[in-house]
Amino acid sequence: MRSMHWLRPSTALLVVTFILALAPTLRIVRASNNLPPLVFVARAHLATKDFIFGSELGPAGELTTGLNKFAPGSKLLIRNPDGSLKVLVDTSVQSPPLGLRDVQSPDISFDGTRIVFAGTTGPTMYKDRSYARPYYSWRIYEIGLDGGNLRRLSPDRPQISIPNVDQNDTLGNDESYNHYDDLFPAYLADGRIVFSSTRMPSRAHYDIRPTFNLYVMNGDGSGLHRITTERGGALHPMPLPDGRILWSRWWVNFNQPSEKGIYNRIDNRPGTVPVTTTNGTATTGYYLPDGTLIYSNTNATFNPAQGQLPGGAEIRHAPNTWHLMTVDSDGADMRRFAWTPRYDYNLDEDSGNDTYNAAQPALVVSGTETLIAYTTQRDGTMVHSSLNTGIRVAWPGVENMYRNTSESIAGYRWGQLQQPRPAVRAAPGRPARRAHPVL
């Protein structure tokens, strides 16, 4: 039985990507370096454009708009210690197993005999309309480490009736909510599986993306239930040695508590109160019952509403952050796990964006210390594929916030976007990864 997960799939894949990109300048380590077997997926570029960022064609990322995209022809493989490869699932063949056409985010059971992963049988179109948005309906699958006993685990959601907003099938209707994805599965020590899913019919109040939450099910797919209730997203879960689940929380607070906040905005109402904002702009507004002054903006459809609190303080711009969180496997005791400010001045400036770039966590044990490796990007969107991405390391606990302003250890750095930093070789004496880490 293993003691913990050492490396999550996405983080390790980024490390390998950076090393391959830098191969002309690095000394390549031969296969005889005593690496344990490595499980990973090989995926192609995206087959379809991103519906929000049309210029993004891949490779398929595991953040926000890229995480449920389609890259047909992918493979689930094992790299043996001698450098040879064993193909477990090949979706590029004419009749792929179980009809799978793309796979991603594998994880290995604690006893080292099974691999759980996300798979899709390909796109479907709403009511078979050729002009509809394609949906890929990712589900959770499992296969033996020997390539046998491939099966689907996550069941279909019970059919629900979601009326259309109007006869034109606009956003918020049956098309938007009757398709959902199960992604990023991870085994728990007791044999259960945690994963992220959009099964709960909801969308992020930031834009039109579906809301991801964490679900837990038994090893055979039974007993499935939700353990978080997020408005933005709960992604990339993995177990900690103490039994808690570490995950990435996409958190945006627009001061809009309504599911329809984007389309029925609080600031779309015409104002009657003349207002001069703190930056000198003349506008109008109106007061809420609690004394909050809301600036009118009848053309606003996306950005957060602005105004002044009853004491006169400006309502700050909405934080758009990625937090490293933990939660018990029963959904209790959710809390921040590590604080990862980008710059030193974020230690004193309460902008709300102190940790907006922390996602895809991976547990790393160095001597007696437990650290978290995670992916980061130079801006606050985290919407792209793997472009301009780096890997940073954080110490858990708010008391270690000052230690977590360091640069990326691999990939792109904040101040040198065009100059990727070579991956750092592990120091001698560091403990080895588990016998079957995931790439």
MORAPE-V411408 format. One record per residue. RES is the residue in one letter. PHI is phi in radians with two decimals (NA if undefined). PSI is psi as a letter, one per 20 degrees, with the letter a starting at -180 (NA if undefined). D_FIRST is the distance of its C-alpha to the first C-alpha in Angstrom with 1 decimal. Layout:
# MORAPE-V411408
{{RES;PHI;PSI;D_FIRST} {RES;PHI;PSI;D_FIRST}}
This chain:
# MORAPE-V411408
{{M;NA;p;0.0} {R;-1.38;q;3.8} {S;-1.61;h;6.6} {M;-3.01;r;9.1} {H;-1.46;p;11.2} {W;-1.65;h;13.6} {L;-2.60;p;16.3} {R;-1.37;q;17.8} {P;-1.00;g;19.7} {S;-1.15;g;23.2} {T;-1.13;g;23.2} {A;-1.14;h;21.9} {L;-1.08;h;24.4} {L;-1.12;g;27.1} {V;-1.00;g;26.3} {V;-1.10;g;26.6} {T;-1.02;g;29.8} {F;-1.11;g;31.4} {I;-1.10;g;30.7} {L;-1.12;h;32.3} {A;-1.13;h;35.2} {L;-1.71;j;35.9} {A;-0.93;h;35.6} {P;-1.05;h;39.3} {T;-1.85;i;39.0} {L;-2.01;q;35.7} {R;-1.40;o;34.8} {I;-1.31;p;32.2} {V;-1.38;p;29.3} {R;-1.23;r;29.1} {A;-1.17;i;26.2} {S;-1.52;k;25.8} {N;-1.59;j;24.2} {N;1.14;k;20.8} {L;-1.17;q;19.2} {P;-1.32;r;15.9} {P;-1.01;q;16.2} {L;-2.14;p;17.2} {V;-1.81;p;17.5} {F;-2.73;r;20.7} {V;-2.02;q;23.8} {A;-1.96;o;27.3} {R;-2.14;q;29.9} {A;-1.52;a;33.7} {H;-1.23;r;36.1} {L;-1.10;q;36.9} {A;-1.55;i;39.2} {T;-2.32;q;40.9} {K;-1.25;q;42.3} {D;-1.21;p;40.7} {F;-1.34;i;42.7} {I;-1.83;g;43.1} {F;-1.97;n;43.0} {G;-1.09;h;44.8} {S;-1.44;i;44.7} {E;-1.44;o;40.9} {L;-2.04;j;40.0} {G;2.14;r;36.6} {P;-1.16;r;34.2} {A;-1.07;p;32.5} {G;-1.62;r;31.0} {E;-2.14;k;28.4} {L;-2.31;p;30.8} {T;0.69;d;33.3} {T;-1.21;h;35.8} {G;-1.58;i;33.8} {L;-1.25;h;30.5} {N;-1.90;j;31.6} {K;-1.30;r;33.9} {F;-1.95;p;34.3} {A;-2.31;m;33.8} {P;-1.11;q;34.2} {G;1.59;j;33.1} {S;-1.31;r;29.6} {K;-2.34;q;26.8} {L;-1.83;p;23.0} {L;-2.32;r;22.1} {I;-2.11;p;19.7} {R;-1.68;o;21.1} {N;-1.36;r;20.2} {P;-1.00;h;20.4} {D;-1.49;j;24.0} {G;1.64;i;25.0} {S;-1.30;q;25.5} {L;-2.01;q;24.6} {K;-2.09;p;23.3} {V;-1.55;p;24.6} {L;-1.62;g;22.5} {V;-2.35;p;25.0} {D;-2.15;o;28.6} {T;-1.52;j;30.7} {S;-1.54;i;33.7} {V;-1.33;r;34.6} {Q;-1.12;h;37.4} {S;-2.16;n;35.4} {P;-1.16;q;31.9} {P;-1.03;p;29.2} {L;1.00;j;29.6} {G;1.33;j;32.3} {L;-1.14;p;30.0} {R;-2.12;i;32.0} {D;-2.80;q;29.8} {V;-2.39;q;26.1} {Q;-2.82;r;24.4} {S;0.82;m;21.4} {P;-1.39;q;18.3} {D;-2.58;q;14.7} {I;-1.92;q;11.4} {S;-1.16;q;8.9} {F;-1.13;h;5.4} {D;-1.57;j;4.8} {G;1.25;k;7.6} {T;-2.00;i;10.4} {R;-2.35;q;12.5} {I;-2.19;p;14.6} {V;-1.83;q;16.5} {F;-2.73;r;19.8} {A;-1.70;p;23.4} {G;-2.47;q;26.2} {T;-2.43;q;29.9} {T;-1.59;j;32.5} {G;2.00;r;35.2} {P;-1.31;q;37.9} {T;-2.16;q;40.0} {M;-1.95;p;43.3} {Y;-1.03;p;44.5} {K;0.92;k;47.0} {D;1.01;k;47.0} {R;-1.39;p;49.1} {S;-1.14;h;49.2} {Y;-1.66;i;49.8} {A;-1.31;r;46.9} {R;-1.25;p;43.8} {P;-1.27;q;41.0} {Y;-2.10;q;37.8} {Y;-1.92;i;34.6} {S;0.85;m;32.6} {W;-1.16;q;29.0} {R;-2.33;r;26.5} {I;-1.65;p;22.7} {Y;-2.18;r;21.5} {E;-2.43;q;18.4} {I;-2.51;q;18.2} {G;-1.26;q;16.0} {L;-1.12;i;15.0} {D;-1.55;j;17.8} {G;1.60;j;20.2} {G;-1.75;r;20.7} {N;1.01;l;20.7} {L;-1.25;p;21.9} {R;-2.65;q;22.8} {R;-1.58;p;23.9} {L;-1.86;g;22.1} {S;-1.31;p;24.3} {P;-1.40;r;27.6} {D;-1.22;q;31.0} {R;-1.27;q;32.5} {P;-0.97;q;35.3} {Q;-1.09;p;38.7} {I;-2.19;q;40.5} {S;-1.77;o;44.1} {I;-2.14;o;44.7} {P;-1.17;q;48.4} {N;-1.22;q;49.7} {V;-1.14;g;51.3} {D;-2.66;a;54.4} {Q;-1.26;i;55.7} {N;-1.60;j;54.7} {D;0.99;l;50.9} {T;-1.36;r;50.4} {L;-0.98;q;47.3} {G;1.70;j;45.6} {N;-1.82;a;46.2} {D;-1.03;h;44.6} {E;-1.07;g;43.7} {S;-1.22;h;41.8} {Y;-1.84;i;39.7} {N;-1.57;j;39.1} {H;-1.99;q;36.8} {Y;-2.66;r;33.3} {D;-2.26;q;30.1} {D;-1.93;p;26.4} {L;-2.45;r;24.6} {F;0.96;l;21.6} {P;-1.27;q;18.7} {A;-2.60;p;15.3} {Y;-1.29;q;12.3} {L;-1.71;r;11.8} {A;-1.10;h;8.9} {D;-1.52;j;10.9} {G;1.70;i;11.2} {R;-1.31;r;14.6} {I;-2.26;p;16.0} {V;-1.87;q;18.4} {F;-2.71;r;21.1} {S;-1.69;q;24.7} {S;-2.69;q;27.6} {T;-1.83;k;31.4} {R;-1.07;h;31.7} {M;-1.24;p;33.6} {P;-1.19;n;37.1} {S;-2.75;q;37.9} {R;-2.25;q;38.8} {A;-1.11;p;38.4} {H;-1.34;j;41.5} {Y;-1.41;g;41.6} {D;-2.78;b;42.6} {I;-1.59;j;42.1} {R;-1.28;q;38.3} {P;-1.19;q;36.2} {T;-1.52;p;34.1} {F;-1.65;p;30.3} {N;-2.31;r;28.3} {L;-1.55;p;24.7} {Y;-2.19;q;23.7} {V;-2.20;p;20.7} {M;-2.44;r;20.2} {N;-1.20;r;18.1} {G;-1.09;i;16.0} {D;-1.73;j;19.2} {G;1.63;i;21.5} {S;-1.47;r;23.0} {G;1.15;k;23.7} {L;-1.21;p;24.3} {H;-2.73;q;25.9} {R;-1.55;q;26.8} {I;-2.09;i;25.7} {T;-2.29;r;28.1} {T;-2.33;m;31.8} {E;-1.69;q;32.6} {R;-1.68;i;36.0} {G;-1.88;f;34.9} {G;-2.99;q;31.3} {A;-2.19;o;27.6} {L;-2.24;r;25.6} {H;0.94;l;22.4} {P;-1.27;q;19.9} {M;-2.70;q;16.4} {P;-1.40;q;14.2} {L;-1.71;r;14.6} {P;-1.02;h;12.5} {D;-1.52;j;14.9} {G;1.72;i;14.5} {R;-1.25;r;17.7} {I;-1.90;p;18.3} {L;-1.65;p;20.0} {W;-2.73;r;22.7} {S;-1.73;p;26.1} {R;-1.92;o;29.1} {W;-1.50;o;32.4} {W;-2.16;p;35.0} {V;-2.31;p;38.7} {N;-2.06;o;41.3} {F;-1.73;j;44.7} {N;0.99;k;46.3} {Q;-2.23;n;46.5} {P;-1.39;j;44.9} {S;-1.74;q;46.0} {E;-1.05;h;44.1} {K;-1.74;k;47.4} {G;-1.02;h;47.8} {I;-1.22;h;48.2} {Y;-1.74;i;51.0} {N;-2.28;m;52.7} {R;-1.22;q;52.4} {I;-1.16;h;53.7} {D;-1.75;j;55.9} {N;-1.39;i;57.6} {R;-1.34;p;60.1} {P;-1.04;q;63.5} {G;-1.72;q;64.2} {T;-2.10;i;67.4} {V;-1.77;o;66.7} {P;-1.11;p;67.7} {V;-2.37;p;64.9} {T;-2.00;o;64.7} {T;-1.24;r;61.1} {T;-1.16;h;60.0} {N;-1.63;j;60.4} {G;1.56;j;63.9} {T;-1.39;p;63.5} {A;-1.54;p;65.8} {T;-2.69;a;64.4} {T;-2.20;r;64.6} {G;-2.80;a;62.2} {Y;-2.66;q;61.9} {Y;-1.69;p;60.6} {L;-1.41;r;57.8} {P;-0.98;h;58.5} {D;-1.51;j;56.5} {G;1.67;i;58.7} {T;-1.20;p;56.3} {L;-1.68;p;58.5} {I;-1.83;p;57.1} {Y;-1.30;p;58.6} {S;-1.33;p;59.9} {N;-2.68;n;58.6} {T;-1.23;i;59.6} {N;-1.74;i;58.3} {A;-1.31;p;54.7} {T;-2.30;i;51.9} {F;-2.36;g;48.8} {N;-1.17;q;48.9} {P;-1.18;q;48.5} {A;-1.17;q;51.5} {Q;-2.03;q;53.2} {G;3.03;a;55.4} {Q;-2.17;p;56.0} {L;-1.28;r;54.6} {P;-0.94;h;57.1} {G;-1.45;i;57.4} {G;1.76;i;58.3} {A;-1.29;q;55.0} {E;-1.18;q;54.0} {I;-1.26;o;51.1} {R;-1.24;r;48.8} {H;-1.07;q;47.4} {A;-1.12;p;44.3} {P;-1.09;p;41.1} {N;-2.21;n;38.9} {T;-2.20;q;35.6} {W;-2.04;o;31.9} {H;-1.83;q;30.0} {L;-1.59;o;26.4} {M;-2.09;r;25.6} {T;-2.26;q;22.9} {V;-2.67;q;22.9} {D;-1.19;q;21.1} {S;-1.16;i;19.4} {D;-1.68;j;22.6} {G;1.60;j;24.9} {A;-1.60;r;26.1} {D;1.02;l;26.7} {M;-1.29;p;27.1} {R;-2.76;r;28.0} {R;-1.20;q;28.4} {F;-1.94;g;25.6} {A;-2.52;q;27.3} {W;-1.86;p;31.0} {T;-2.27;m;31.8} {P;-1.11;q;35.6} {R;-1.35;g;37.1} {Y;-2.17;r;40.0} {D;-1.05;h;40.9} {Y;-1.20;i;43.6} {N;-1.19;i;41.2} {L;-1.18;h;40.3} {D;-1.97;i;43.8} {E;-1.76;o;44.7} {D;-1.55;m;43.6} {S;-1.55;i;43.8} {G;1.52;i;40.9} {N;-1.91;k;39.5} {D;-1.19;h;37.7} {T;-2.35;k;34.2} {Y;-1.21;i;35.2} {N;-1.98;k;33.3} {A;-1.81;o;29.6} {A;-2.60;r;27.4} {Q;0.90;m;24.2} {P;-1.23;q;22.1} {A;-2.46;p;19.1} {L;-1.39;p;17.2} {V;-2.30;p;18.0} {V;-1.88;p;17.3} {S;-2.16;o;20.3} {G;1.11;c;20.7} {T;-1.69;j;20.7} {E;-1.76;q;21.5} {T;-1.89;p;19.7} {L;-2.13;r;21.7} {I;-2.16;p;22.0} {A;-1.57;q;23.2} {Y;-2.69;r;25.2} {T;-1.59;q;28.0} {T;-2.52;q;31.6} {Q;-2.40;q;35.0} {R;-1.30;i;38.5} {D;-2.15;a;39.8} {G;-1.62;j;38.8} {T;-1.51;g;38.6} {M;0.94;k;35.2} {V;-1.76;i;36.7} {H;-1.46;a;36.8} {S;-1.41;b;34.6} {S;-1.50;j;33.0} {L;-1.17;q;36.5} {N;0.99;k;37.1} {T;-1.87;q;33.5} {G;-2.27;r;31.9} {I;-2.10;p;28.6} {R;-2.09;r;28.8} {V;-2.26;p;26.5} {A;-2.27;q;26.9} {W;-1.62;p;26.2} {P;-1.14;q;25.3} {G;1.64;q;28.1} {V;-1.13;h;31.8} {E;-1.18;i;32.7} {N;-1.78;j;31.3} {M;-0.99;h;33.3} {Y;-1.12;h;35.7} {R;-1.43;i;33.0} {N;-1.75;j;32.0} {T;-1.66;j;35.3} {S;-1.26;r;34.4} {E;-1.27;r;35.0} {S;-1.12;q;32.5} {I;-1.54;i;30.6} {A;-2.71;q;31.0} {G;1.52;b;33.2} {Y;-1.50;p;36.3} {R;-1.77;q;37.6} {W;-1.06;g;39.7} {G;-1.50;i;42.9} {Q;-2.36;m;42.6} {L;-1.07;h;41.7} {Q;-1.49;i;43.1} {Q;-2.08;n;41.4} {P;-1.11;q;37.7} {R;-1.59;p;36.0} {P;-1.05;q;34.0} {A;-1.10;q;30.3} {V;-1.51;p;29.5} {R;-1.26;p;27.8} {A;-1.08;q;24.9} {A;-1.28;q;26.3} {P;-1.00;q;25.6} {G;1.59;i;23.0} {R;-1.17;q;20.9} {P;-1.15;q;17.1} {A;-1.24;q;15.8} {R;-1.23;r;14.0} {R;-1.07;r;10.4} {A;-1.14;i;10.6} {H;-2.53;m;11.7} {P;-1.19;r;13.6} {V;-1.82;p;16.0} {L;-1.66;NA;19.7}}
